[in-house]
Amino acid sequence: MKIRNNTKINFLKMHGTGNDFVIIDLRNLEENILEKFSDQEIELICNRYIGIGCDQLILLKNCPRADIE
């Protein structure tokens, strides 16, 4: 998937119990450009017709107090 300034983002799409979700791991990206997605970017990712399509978007980020945030 490409987003904001054509930045390529790897993702996982998973499903279970009637729901589907997209997981994006931001922990190892070299650029901090994707620290926060805009509302429009989230809508694009979740849209089933022009995006990946999902019920839930999960972003994994580094956290100083835990393994992930």
Stockholm file with secondary structure:
# STOCKHOLM 1.0

chainA/1-69         MKIRNNTKINFLKMHGTGNDFVIIDLRNLEENILEKFSDQEIELICNRYIGIGCDQLILLKNCPRADIE
#=GR chainA/1-69 SS CEETTTEECCCEEEEETTEEEEEEECTTCSCGGGSSCCHHHHHHHHCTTTSCCCSEEEEECCCSSSSCC
#=GC SS_cons        CEETTTEECCCEEEEETTEEEEEEECTTCSCGGGSSCCHHHHHHHHCTTTSCCCSEEEEECCCSSSSCC
//
